[in-house]
Each structure stands twice: as C-alpha cells, then as structure tokens.
Amino acid sequence: MNALIQTIAIAAIPVIFAITLHEVAHGYVARYFGDPTAWQQGRITLNPLPNIDPVGTVLIPLAVLLVSAGNFVFGYTNVPVDYTRLRQPKKDMLWVAVAGPAANLVMACFWALMFKLSWYLTDFFAVPLARMGEVGIKINCLFMVLNLLPLLPLDGGRIAVSLLPNRLAWQVARIEPWGFPILLLLLFTGILGSILNPLVLFSASAIETIFGLY
C-alpha cells in the first residue's frame, strides 16, 4: 500500500500536467485559428486547476493506471475546442490537433532536464525529482504516441481527417462515436499495449539519449 501511495504521489504532477497542458495547447492554437471558446472560458492557462475535470483528469487516469499496473494512462480535461469556429475548419484542424502531442514532446524534454538536474542535488531532493522526471518522460511520450494514433477522437484521427480527401475524411469521421469504446477494447485485450509500447520506448530512449541521461 505504501508503495502504491508513493507511486501515485510521484506520478500525480507529471500526469496532471501531461493531460491539462496537452489540452491547453489545443485551446491556444484553436484561438489563433479563429476559435476563442477556450479563451473565453478562461481555460488557456498554465495553471492546471481551472482545467481539471474530477472524472477525466483524476478518476479515469487513476483507474487506468491501476488496472494497467502503471503501464498505461489517459484522460481528458475541461478545455473545449469548437472546430466549426475555425476559419478553415478542415485545414486548421491539423494544427490544432498537432499542438497537443507537440506539447507532450516539450514536456517530456522538460522532465528530462529535471531528471538531469537531480544529479546535482542532495539525495533528499534528488531521489523524488529523478523518479518524477522518469515518470514525466514516460507519461508524456505515452500521451504523444497514443494521441497520434489515427483514431477519432484522438489527435491522430483529426490529423487524418484534415489530410484526407473530403469523401474519405467523411467516412473516417463517422467512426468517432465508436472511438472511445474501440480504444478501451484495444486496451483490455492488450492490443493497444503491443502497438504503443515499442513506440513509447523508442521515443523515451531518444529523448534520454539526446539529454545524455544514460
């Protein structure tokens, strides 16, 4: 039980920021391309508190984290994007969708720096910071890779809809209501893990190599 509490305490900050700043990036880029919805609601902020959804940002990630034994996590927040308000919805959707995974890449690099910083601190601060940095790298690489899967409502699905010809894009968009059940099915059958794990490992290893962590 103590180990579980310690794991949750270490993972809480990286997970919450991975989810909330991912969505804030969507809202920020959406505003740039004509949709002020998130900005009007005060959701475009580095403070995660206004964007935390008790279910999507806390309960669902915690439940998935426990079920997957710490190998997987996902969630959502209260940052809204109205794609119909974009100046060129189909074209601009691409940049709004890319913003989320890009934010996770930046955060993974940030946590890599925090991990390296831990080398120069005393053990009292170094150990928790190093563990938090390790979790931050893995969680953000996971969020980046997961969201790039070409399945709506994930960002990869929106990227596909933006790039595909109108006829094919419409057919892909019809799958969106089934996207979340499909994702859960892939998760609990182990298929999702077999797809994501090599890509997450590669991404995390690349970042660790770039920052000279190992």
Secondary structure, 3 states (H helix, E strand, C coil): CHHHHHHHHHHHHHHHHHHHHHHHHHHHHHHHCCCCHHHHCCCCCCCCHHHCCHHHHHHHHHHHHHHCCCCCCCCCCCCCCCHHHCCCHHHHHHHHHHHHHHHHHHHHHHHHHHHHHHHHCCHHHHHHHHHHHHHHHHHHHHHHHHHCCCCCCCHHHHHHHHHCCHHHHHHHHCCHHHHHHHHHHHHHCCHHHHHHHHHHHHHHHHHHHHCCCC
